[in-house]
Amino acid sequence: MNIPIPQGVRNRAKDTYFRLTPTVRDKLLESKLTAAEWRIWCYLISLDPFGDRGAKFSPAELMLKCAVKKSTYFAAKAKFQKLSLFDFQDGVTKVVNLQGFSNQSKISECSQQEQLIESKISESDSKILEFKSEISESNSRISECQKLKPLLDKDSTTLQTLQTVQTFQTKEEEGEKIFEKGSKQAKEKVTNSKLPENLINKLEELEIPLDGTVRKAIASHHISQVYGAAAHVEKTWDTVKNPKSVFLYQLPKQPIEKLPQSLSSEFLDWYAQASSDEIVEDLPPEYLSRDRNNEPLVRLKQLDPITGAPYRLVEWRRVQAEPDYNPDKDLVSLADLSSFLKQFIEKGNKKQ
């Protein structure tokens, strides 16, 4: 006789299934995940199927088993976090299934808290507007009192009027201070929300939280320094233990540079395909070098005989026109150059 297992109860001895609700199913299908992203999702969901414990994992092992590149892993990680499928904790490589059975009540509580905070903010805004209205009425009364002042004799009535004016002015100054404080907080909120989307995504990929400390540091430095510090963390990722600390340490050390113009959609479309076909190295477009015409230079996977670098910088339009382009064919061989110089010297000696 088969006894049905109640919903939300699992067999801890086997762990042979995980919870997939229609809501999660529809979210996954609507997100149009790539094949690589599906493999990464399957790997992560198996680590914490019910969202009741979280699980540490090795990014290197994940990339090996899912057969994906480092950039693909970071992009999928940011996408899953944006869709509220998983939460990747800072400081340790740990994943939590946000759609598990035990996390649904937590998500509901967070939603209720957000609604409560929004209602309090709305109530504060209405009080500020009401106070401004009272200040406006006070100003009109002050103006009326000032008009009546010449008509009054210099007696006790005049003194009471002056005291009334001073009371209104004090109230007005207090109201202005409260309003300025609210405006300052709103301005700070707008400033933080104006961070470029690609920068926000990059910081999420590098596990650098946008908390108060990071936002304050970003606001006090040039945007090029922020990109430079993020690039340093990504380049030294294999040796970094605390991405946030390294980012904050490197931020003031980065030079202030003039930001390049935005890349054209033509280039971005071609570069995505060329990287996928492994014609060029898969480097984030914002980190590519530029030529004197501000056009991006792509990296061909060829050894540079001059600098010894494992790649060569080439104009992207040349590679677009000729995917099998080889820079060596444009160079004169040493033998040809030696022969040319020898002939040139011999002709000069004959003339003499």
C-alpha positions in Angstrom: 0.0 0.0 0.0 1.4 3.4 -1.0 0.9 6.1 1.5 0.9 9.6 0.0 3.5 12.0 1.3 2.1 15.3 2.7 3.0 18.5 0.7 6.3 20.1 2.0 7.5 16.8 3.6 10.6 15.2 2.0 12.5 12.0 2.5 15.8 13.3 4.2 17.4 9.9 3.7 17.1 10.0 -0.1 16.7 13.7 -1.3 15.5 12.4 -4.6 13.2 15.3 -5.6 12.8 19.1 -5.3 9.9 21.5 -5.1 8.9 23.1 -8.5 5.7 25.2 -8.3 3.8 26.5 -11.3 5.0 30.0 -10.4 8.6 29.0 -10.6 8.0 27.0 -13.8 6.4 30.0 -15.5 9.2 32.3 -14.4 11.8 30.0 -15.8 10.0 29.6 -19.1 9.4 33.4 -19.5 13.0 34.2 -18.8 14.1 32.3 -21.9 17.2 30.7 -20.3 20.0 29.6 -22.5 21.2 26.0 -22.5 24.1 26.9 -20.3 21.8 28.7 -17.8 19.5 25.7 -17.6 22.5 23.5 -16.7 23.7 26.0 -14.0 20.1 26.2 -12.6 19.9 22.4 -12.4 23.2 22.2 -10.6 22.3 24.9 -8.0 18.7 23.7 -7.4 20.1 20.3 -6.5 22.3 21.8 -3.8 19.5 23.4 -1.9 16.2 21.8 -3.2 13.9 23.1 -0.5 15.6 26.4 0.5 15.8 25.3 4.1 19.6 25.2 4.7 21.6 26.8 1.9 24.7 25.1 0.5 28.4 26.0 -0.1 29.7 25.1 -3.5 32.8 25.5 -5.6 32.5 27.8 -8.7 35.3 26.0 -10.4 33.5 22.6 -9.9 30.3 24.1 -11.2 31.9 25.6 -14.3 33.6 22.2 -15.0 30.4 20.1 -14.6 28.2 22.5 -16.4 30.9 23.1 -19.2 30.6 26.9 -19.0 33.0 29.8 -19.0 33.7 32.1 -16.1 31.8 35.0 -17.8 28.8 32.8 -18.5 28.7 31.7 -14.8 28.8 35.3 -13.5 26.1 36.4 -16.0 23.8 33.5 -15.0 24.5 34.2 -11.3 23.4 37.8 -11.7 20.3 36.8 -13.7 19.1 34.2 -11.2 19.6 36.8 -8.4 17.6 39.4 -10.3 14.8 36.9 -10.9 14.8 36.1 -7.1 15.5 32.4 -7.8 18.7 32.2 -5.7 20.6 34.3 -3.1 24.4 34.2 -3.2 25.8 35.2 0.2 28.7 37.6 0.4 32.1 36.6 1.8 31.5 32.8 1.3 30.5 31.0 -1.9 27.0 29.9 -0.7 23.7 29.6 -2.5 20.2 29.7 -1.0 17.1 28.6 -3.0 14.7 31.5 -2.6 11.8 29.6 -4.1 12.0 26.7 -1.6 9.2 25.7 0.7 10.8 27.3 3.8 11.5 30.6 2.2 8.0 31.4 1.0 6.9 32.7 4.4 10.1 34.8 4.7 9.4 36.4 1.3 5.8 37.1 2.4 7.1 38.8 5.6 9.6 40.9 3.6 6.8 42.0 1.3 4.7 43.1 4.2 7.6 45.0 5.8 8.2 46.8 2.5 4.6 47.8 2.3 4.7 49.1 5.9 7.9 51.1 5.1 6.3 52.6 2.0 3.2 53.6 4.0 5.3 55.3 6.6 7.2 57.2 3.9 4.0 58.3 2.3 2.7 59.5 5.7 5.9 61.5 6.3 5.6 63.2 2.9 2.0 64.2 3.6 3.1 65.7 7.0 5.8 67.7 5.3 3.3 69.1 2.7 0.9 69.9 5.5 3.6 71.7 7.4 4.6 73.7 4.3 0.9 74.7 4.0 1.0 76.0 7.6 4.2 77.9 6.8 2.6 79.5 3.8 -0.4 80.7 5.9 2.1 82.0 8.5 3.8 84.0 5.8 0.6 85.6 4.7 -0.3 86.5 8.3 3.2 88.1 8.7 2.7 90.1 5.6 -0.7 91.4 6.9 0.8 92.3 10.2 3.6 94.2 8.5 1.1 96.2 6.5 -0.8 97.1 9.6 2.3 98.0 11.6 2.5 101.7 10.4 -1.2 102.2 11.4 -0.6 101.1 15.0 0.6 103.3 17.8 3.8 102.4 19.7 2.0 100.8 22.6 1.5 97.3 24.0 -0.5 96.3 20.9 2.5 96.9 18.7 4.7 94.8 21.0 2.2 91.9 20.9 2.3 92.1 17.1 6.1 92.0 17.0 6.0 88.9 19.3 3.5 87.3 17.0 5.7 88.0 14.0 8.8 86.5 15.7 6.8 83.4 16.7 5.7 82.9 13.0 9.3 83.4 11.8 10.6 80.8 14.3 8.0 78.3 13.2 8.9 79.0 9.5 12.6 78.4 10.1 11.9 75.1 11.9 9.7 73.9 9.1 12.4 74.8 6.5 15.0 72.8 8.4 12.7 69.7 8.4 11.9 70.1 4.7 15.6 70.6 3.8 16.5 67.4 5.7 13.8 65.4 3.8 14.9 66.9 0.5 18.6 65.9 1.2 17.6 62.3 2.0 15.5 62.2 -1.2 18.5 63.6 -3.2 20.8 61.0 -1.8 18.3 58.3 -2.8 18.1 59.6 -6.4 22.0 59.8 -6.6 22.3 56.2 -5.6 19.7 55.1 -8.1 21.6 56.8 -11.0 24.4 54.2 -11.0 24.8 52.7 -14.5 23.0 49.4 -14.9 26.1 47.6 -16.2 28.1 48.7 -13.2 25.4 47.4 -10.8 25.4 44.1 -12.6 29.2 43.9 -12.5 29.3 44.6 -8.8 26.6 41.9 -8.2 28.7 39.4 -10.3 31.8 40.2 -8.2 29.8 39.7 -4.9 30.3 43.3 -3.9 27.1 44.4 -2.0 25.7 47.9 -2.7 25.4 48.7 1.0 25.8 52.1 2.7 29.6 51.8 2.9 30.0 51.0 -0.8 27.5 53.6 -2.0 29.2 56.3 0.1 32.6 55.4 -1.4 31.3 55.4 -4.9 29.7 58.8 -4.4 33.0 60.3 -3.3 35.0 59.0 -6.3 35.0 59.5 -10.1 33.0 56.9 -12.0 36.1 55.8 -13.9 37.8 54.9 -10.6 34.8 52.7 -9.8 35.1 50.9 -13.1 38.8 50.5 -12.5 38.5 49.1 -9.0 35.8 46.6 -10.3 38.2 45.6 -13.1 41.0 45.0 -10.6 38.8 42.7 -8.5 37.8 40.7 -11.6 41.4 40.3 -12.9 42.5 39.1 -9.5 39.4 37.1 -8.7 41.2 33.8 -8.1 43.2 35.2 -5.3 40.6 37.5 -3.8 39.0 36.4 -0.5 37.0 39.5 0.3 35.8 41.3 -2.9 34.3 44.2 -1.0 37.5 45.0 0.9 39.6 44.8 -2.2 37.2 47.0 -4.1 37.2 49.7 -1.4 41.0 49.6 -1.0 41.6 49.9 -4.8 39.0 52.6 -5.4 41.1 55.7 -4.4 44.2 54.2 -6.1 42.6 54.1 -9.5 43.5 57.0 -11.9 40.7 59.3 -13.1 40.2 58.7 -16.8 38.0 60.2 -19.4 35.2 57.6 -20.1 35.0 56.4 -23.6 31.8 56.9 -25.7 29.2 54.1 -25.5 29.7 51.2 -27.9 27.5 50.9 -30.9 24.8 48.2 -31.1 26.5 47.0 -34.3 29.7 46.3 -32.5 28.0 44.7 -29.5 25.9 42.3 -31.7 29.0 41.3 -33.7 31.2 41.0 -30.6 28.7 38.7 -28.8 28.7 36.3 -31.9 32.5 36.5 -32.4 33.1 35.7 -28.7 30.7 32.8 -28.9 32.5 31.4 -32.0 35.8 31.9 -30.2 37.1 34.2 -32.9 38.2 36.7 -30.3 38.7 36.5 -26.5 35.6 36.8 -24.4 36.4 40.0 -22.5 33.6 42.3 -21.1 33.1 45.0 -23.8 33.6 47.9 -21.3 37.2 46.8 -20.6 38.3 46.7 -24.3 41.1 49.1 -25.3 40.3 51.9 -27.9 42.2 53.3 -30.8 42.7 57.0 -31.6 39.3 57.1 -33.3 37.7 55.7 -30.1 36.9 52.4 -31.8 37.3 49.2 -29.7 40.3 46.9 -30.2 39.5 43.2 -29.9 41.9 40.4 -28.7 42.9 37.7 -31.2 44.1 34.5 -29.6 47.6 34.8 -31.1 51.0 35.2 -29.5 52.4 38.7 -29.9 56.0 38.3 -30.9 56.9 41.8 -29.8 55.3 42.1 -26.3 55.1 38.4 -25.6 51.4 38.7 -24.7 49.1 35.7 -25.4 46.9 37.9 -27.6 47.0 40.6 -30.2 45.0 43.8 -30.3 43.3 44.4 -33.7 40.7 46.8 -35.0 37.4 45.1 -34.7 36.2 46.1 -38.2 39.2 44.4 -39.8 38.3 41.1 -38.0 34.6 41.6 -38.9 35.5 41.9 -42.6 38.0 38.9 -42.4 37.3 36.5 -39.5 40.5 34.5 -40.3 42.7 37.6 -40.3 46.4 37.1 -39.5 48.4 40.2 -38.6 51.6 38.5 -39.7 50.7 38.7 -43.3 51.0 42.5 -43.2 54.5 42.3 -41.8 57.7 42.2 -43.9 59.8 39.2 -43.0 63.3 39.8 -41.6 64.8 38.0 -44.6 63.0 40.3 -47.1 63.9 43.3 -45.1 67.6 42.2 -45.0 67.7 41.6 -48.8 66.1 45.0 -49.5 68.7 46.8 -47.3 71.5 44.9 -48.9 70.4 45.9 -52.4 69.9 49.5 -51.4 73.5 49.7 -49.9 75.0 48.1 -53.0 73.3 50.6 -55.3 74.6 53.4 -53.2 78.2 52.1 -53.4 78.0 51.8 -57.2 76.9 55.4 -57.5 79.9 56.5 -55.5 
